[in-house]
């Protein structure tokens, strides 16, 4: 399991995506980039990833893959339209 996580961080490909690419024989057509350790553990130097608190991430929306409308409205971002 630790090897799968390490491989995923180094290549940017998760286990399911890797198995799908292997089944369709498209492993060479990969455009994923390695995952930054800042995206995993946050930006602060203290060990906050052990505690269940919201981490300080460089770009929260990019890391989690979505934006909540309430967060966009609260932070007053440039893209406040809700689709």
PyMOL CGO cylinders between C-alpha atoms (Angstrom):
from pymol import cmd
from pymol.cgo import CYLINDER

trace = [
    CYLINDER, 0.00, 0.00, 0.00, 2.81, 2.40, 0.81, 0.3, 1, 1, 1, 1, 1, 1,
    CYLINDER, 2.81, 2.40, 0.81, 4.40, 1.59, -2.53, 0.3, 1, 1, 1, 1, 1, 1,
    CYLINDER, 4.40, 1.59, -2.53, 1.15, 2.47, -4.36, 0.3, 1, 1, 1, 1, 1, 1,
    CYLINDER, 1.15, 2.47, -4.36, 0.93, 5.81, -2.56, 0.3, 1, 1, 1, 1, 1, 1,
    CYLINDER, 0.93, 5.81, -2.56, 4.58, 6.61, -3.30, 0.3, 1, 1, 1, 1, 1, 1,
    CYLINDER, 4.58, 6.61, -3.30, 4.13, 5.66, -6.96, 0.3, 1, 1, 1, 1, 1, 1,
    CYLINDER, 4.13, 5.66, -6.96, 1.01, 7.82, -7.14, 0.3, 1, 1, 1, 1, 1, 1,
    CYLINDER, 1.01, 7.82, -7.14, 2.82, 10.84, -5.71, 0.3, 1, 1, 1, 1, 1, 1,
    CYLINDER, 2.82, 10.84, -5.71, 5.78, 10.40, -8.06, 0.3, 1, 1, 1, 1, 1, 1,
    CYLINDER, 5.78, 10.40, -8.06, 3.75, 9.90, -11.23, 0.3, 1, 1, 1, 1, 1, 1,
    CYLINDER, 3.75, 9.90, -11.23, 0.45, 11.65, -10.50, 0.3, 1, 1, 1, 1, 1, 1,
    CYLINDER, 0.45, 11.65, -10.50, -1.49, 8.54, -11.49, 0.3, 1, 1, 1, 1, 1, 1,
    CYLINDER, -1.49, 8.54, -11.49, -3.77, 6.85, -8.98, 0.3, 1, 1, 1, 1, 1, 1,
    CYLINDER, -3.77, 6.85, -8.98, -4.24, 3.10, -8.71, 0.3, 1, 1, 1, 1, 1, 1,
    CYLINDER, -4.24, 3.10, -8.71, -7.54, 2.98, -10.60, 0.3, 1, 1, 1, 1, 1, 1,
    CYLINDER, -7.54, 2.98, -10.60, -6.25, 5.19, -13.42, 0.3, 1, 1, 1, 1, 1, 1,
    CYLINDER, -6.25, 5.19, -13.42, -3.09, 3.09, -13.65, 0.3, 1, 1, 1, 1, 1, 1,
    CYLINDER, -3.09, 3.09, -13.65, -5.12, -0.14, -13.88, 0.3, 1, 1, 1, 1, 1, 1,
    CYLINDER, -5.12, -0.14, -13.88, -7.42, 1.37, -16.55, 0.3, 1, 1, 1, 1, 1, 1,
    CYLINDER, -7.42, 1.37, -16.55, -4.41, 2.46, -18.63, 0.3, 1, 1, 1, 1, 1, 1,
    CYLINDER, -4.41, 2.46, -18.63, -2.87, -0.98, -18.25, 0.3, 1, 1, 1, 1, 1, 1,
    CYLINDER, -2.87, -0.98, -18.25, -6.10, -2.69, -19.39, 0.3, 1, 1, 1, 1, 1, 1,
    CYLINDER, -6.10, -2.69, -19.39, -6.41, -0.48, -22.47, 0.3, 1, 1, 1, 1, 1, 1,
    CYLINDER, -6.41, -0.48, -22.47, -2.66, -0.57, -23.16, 0.3, 1, 1, 1, 1, 1, 1,
    CYLINDER, -2.66, -0.57, -23.16, -2.31, 3.23, -23.04, 0.3, 1, 1, 1, 1, 1, 1,
    CYLINDER, -2.31, 3.23, -23.04, 0.27, 3.57, -20.28, 0.3, 1, 1, 1, 1, 1, 1,
    CYLINDER, 0.27, 3.57, -20.28, 2.63, 5.46, -22.58, 0.3, 1, 1, 1, 1, 1, 1,
    CYLINDER, 2.63, 5.46, -22.58, 0.04, 8.18, -23.29, 0.3, 1, 1, 1, 1, 1, 1,
    CYLINDER, 0.04, 8.18, -23.29, 0.26, 9.68, -19.84, 0.3, 1, 1, 1, 1, 1, 1,
    CYLINDER, 0.26, 9.68, -19.84, 0.13, 13.46, -19.33, 0.3, 1, 1, 1, 1, 1, 1,
    CYLINDER, 0.13, 13.46, -19.33, -0.12, 13.52, -15.53, 0.3, 1, 1, 1, 1, 1, 1,
    CYLINDER, -0.12, 13.52, -15.53, 2.43, 15.43, -13.47, 0.3, 1, 1, 1, 1, 1, 1,
    CYLINDER, 2.43, 15.43, -13.47, 3.89, 14.42, -10.10, 0.3, 1, 1, 1, 1, 1, 1,
    CYLINDER, 3.89, 14.42, -10.10, 1.97, 15.57, -7.05, 0.3, 1, 1, 1, 1, 1, 1,
    CYLINDER, 1.97, 15.57, -7.05, 3.68, 18.23, -4.99, 0.3, 1, 1, 1, 1, 1, 1,
    CYLINDER, 3.68, 18.23, -4.99, 4.27, 17.44, -1.32, 0.3, 1, 1, 1, 1, 1, 1,
    CYLINDER, 4.27, 17.44, -1.32, 2.79, 20.88, -0.56, 0.3, 1, 1, 1, 1, 1, 1,
    CYLINDER, 2.79, 20.88, -0.56, -0.49, 19.58, -2.00, 0.3, 1, 1, 1, 1, 1, 1,
    CYLINDER, -0.49, 19.58, -2.00, -0.40, 16.60, 0.35, 0.3, 1, 1, 1, 1, 1, 1,
    CYLINDER, -0.40, 16.60, 0.35, 0.84, 18.09, 3.62, 0.3, 1, 1, 1, 1, 1, 1,
    CYLINDER, 0.84, 18.09, 3.62, 0.15, 21.83, 3.23, 0.3, 1, 1, 1, 1, 1, 1,
    CYLINDER, 0.15, 21.83, 3.23, 2.42, 24.86, 3.23, 0.3, 1, 1, 1, 1, 1, 1,
    CYLINDER, 2.42, 24.86, 3.23, 3.18, 25.33, 6.91, 0.3, 1, 1, 1, 1, 1, 1,
    CYLINDER, 3.18, 25.33, 6.91, 6.25, 23.75, 8.41, 0.3, 1, 1, 1, 1, 1, 1,
    CYLINDER, 6.25, 23.75, 8.41, 4.58, 22.55, 11.60, 0.3, 1, 1, 1, 1, 1, 1,
    CYLINDER, 4.58, 22.55, 11.60, 2.96, 19.13, 11.69, 0.3, 1, 1, 1, 1, 1, 1,
    CYLINDER, 2.96, 19.13, 11.69, -0.69, 20.07, 11.21, 0.3, 1, 1, 1, 1, 1, 1,
    CYLINDER, -0.69, 20.07, 11.21, -1.47, 17.14, 8.92, 0.3, 1, 1, 1, 1, 1, 1,
    CYLINDER, -1.47, 17.14, 8.92, -1.79, 14.89, 11.97, 0.3, 1, 1, 1, 1, 1, 1,
    CYLINDER, -1.79, 14.89, 11.97, -4.69, 16.96, 13.30, 0.3, 1, 1, 1, 1, 1, 1,
    CYLINDER, -4.69, 16.96, 13.30, -8.14, 17.09, 11.68, 0.3, 1, 1, 1, 1, 1, 1,
    CYLINDER, -8.14, 17.09, 11.68, -7.99, 20.77, 10.70, 0.3, 1, 1, 1, 1, 1, 1,
    CYLINDER, -7.99, 20.77, 10.70, -8.16, 22.49, 7.33, 0.3, 1, 1, 1, 1, 1, 1,
    CYLINDER, -8.16, 22.49, 7.33, -4.61, 22.61, 5.92, 0.3, 1, 1, 1, 1, 1, 1,
    CYLINDER, -4.61, 22.61, 5.92, -3.00, 25.69, 4.40, 0.3, 1, 1, 1, 1, 1, 1,
    CYLINDER, -3.00, 25.69, 4.40, -2.78, 24.74, 0.73, 0.3, 1, 1, 1, 1, 1, 1,
    CYLINDER, -2.78, 24.74, 0.73, -1.24, 26.87, -2.04, 0.3, 1, 1, 1, 1, 1, 1,
    CYLINDER, -1.24, 26.87, -2.04, -4.40, 26.67, -4.22, 0.3, 1, 1, 1, 1, 1, 1,
    CYLINDER, -4.40, 26.67, -4.22, -7.17, 24.91, -2.31, 0.3, 1, 1, 1, 1, 1, 1,
    CYLINDER, -7.17, 24.91, -2.31, -9.58, 24.64, -5.24, 0.3, 1, 1, 1, 1, 1, 1,
    CYLINDER, -9.58, 24.64, -5.24, -6.97, 23.09, -7.55, 0.3, 1, 1, 1, 1, 1, 1,
    CYLINDER, -6.97, 23.09, -7.55, -5.89, 20.57, -4.92, 0.3, 1, 1, 1, 1, 1, 1,
    CYLINDER, -5.89, 20.57, -4.92, -9.36, 19.34, -3.99, 0.3, 1, 1, 1, 1, 1, 1,
    CYLINDER, -9.36, 19.34, -3.99, -10.66, 19.61, -7.55, 0.3, 1, 1, 1, 1, 1, 1,
    CYLINDER, -10.66, 19.61, -7.55, -13.77, 21.73, -6.91, 0.3, 1, 1, 1, 1, 1, 1,
    CYLINDER, -13.77, 21.73, -6.91, -14.99, 24.97, -5.33, 0.3, 1, 1, 1, 1, 1, 1,
    CYLINDER, -14.99, 24.97, -5.33, -17.93, 25.36, -3.02, 0.3, 1, 1, 1, 1, 1, 1,
    CYLINDER, -17.93, 25.36, -3.02, -20.19, 28.31, -3.93, 0.3, 1, 1, 1, 1, 1, 1,
    CYLINDER, -20.19, 28.31, -3.93, -20.23, 29.47, -0.30, 0.3, 1, 1, 1, 1, 1, 1,
    CYLINDER, -20.23, 29.47, -0.30, -16.42, 29.61, -0.28, 0.3, 1, 1, 1, 1, 1, 1,
    CYLINDER, -16.42, 29.61, -0.28, -16.31, 31.59, -3.52, 0.3, 1, 1, 1, 1, 1, 1,
    CYLINDER, -16.31, 31.59, -3.52, -18.82, 34.11, -2.22, 0.3, 1, 1, 1, 1, 1, 1,
    CYLINDER, -18.82, 34.11, -2.22, -17.12, 34.35, 1.20, 0.3, 1, 1, 1, 1, 1, 1,
    CYLINDER, -17.12, 34.35, 1.20, -13.65, 34.92, -0.22, 0.3, 1, 1, 1, 1, 1, 1,
    CYLINDER, -13.65, 34.92, -0.22, -14.88, 37.29, -2.92, 0.3, 1, 1, 1, 1, 1, 1,
    CYLINDER, -14.88, 37.29, -2.92, -12.96, 35.54, -5.68, 0.3, 1, 1, 1, 1, 1, 1,
    CYLINDER, -12.96, 35.54, -5.68, -12.99, 36.74, -9.25, 0.3, 1, 1, 1, 1, 1, 1,
    CYLINDER, -12.99, 36.74, -9.25, -15.20, 33.81, -10.34, 0.3, 1, 1, 1, 1, 1, 1,
    CYLINDER, -15.20, 33.81, -10.34, -18.28, 34.11, -8.11, 0.3, 1, 1, 1, 1, 1, 1,
    CYLINDER, -18.28, 34.11, -8.11, -20.82, 32.79, -10.60, 0.3, 1, 1, 1, 1, 1, 1,
    CYLINDER, -20.82, 32.79, -10.60, -22.55, 29.60, -9.52, 0.3, 1, 1, 1, 1, 1, 1,
    CYLINDER, -22.55, 29.60, -9.52, -23.30, 27.16, -12.35, 0.3, 1, 1, 1, 1, 1, 1,
]
cmd.load_cgo(trace, "trace")
